[in-house]
Amino acid sequence: MILWVRTRTCSATATARDKSFNVDLAAGKSARMVVRKPGLISYFAATIPG
């Protein structure tokens, strides 16, 4: 399981480079994601201006 925590005052996303997931992170909130396969996960984050 991966726990994403957004502590900043604007929203963001975490997206897999292979597009297998996209997590929306609201400002000051958290999101959980269950990983089914072991290994490294390549991702990028983007801030959503608000």
C-alpha positions in Angstrom: 0.0 0.0 0.0 1.1 3.5 -0.7 -0.1 6.4 1.4 0.0 9.8 -0.4 -0.2 12.8 1.9 -0.7 16.4 0.5 0.3 18.9 3.2 0.4 22.0 1.0 -2.5 24.4 0.4 -3.1 23.4 -3.3 -4.2 20.2 -4.9 -2.0 17.8 -6.9 -1.9 14.6 -8.8 0.5 11.6 -8.7 0.5 9.8 -12.1 2.3 6.6 -13.1 4.7 7.2 -16.0 3.0 4.2 -17.7 -0.4 5.7 -17.0 -1.5 2.7 -14.8 -2.7 5.0 -12.1 -3.6 8.7 -11.4 -4.2 9.8 -7.8 -5.9 13.1 -7.2 -4.7 14.7 -3.9 -6.8 17.5 -2.4 -5.0 20.1 -0.4 -4.4 18.9 3.1 -5.8 15.4 2.4 -4.4 11.9 1.9 -5.1 9.0 -0.5 -4.3 5.3 -0.3 -3.4 3.0 -3.2 -3.0 -0.7 -3.1 -0.1 -2.0 -5.1 -0.6 -5.6 -6.5 2.8 -6.2 -8.1 6.2 -5.8 -6.3 8.9 -3.6 -7.8 9.7 0.1 -8.5 7.0 2.5 -9.5 7.9 5.4 -11.7 5.6 8.4 -11.3 5.4 12.2 -11.6 3.5 14.8 -9.6 1.8 17.9 -10.8 0.4 20.8 -8.8 -3.1 22.0 -9.7 -3.3 25.8 -9.3 -6.3 26.8 -7.2 
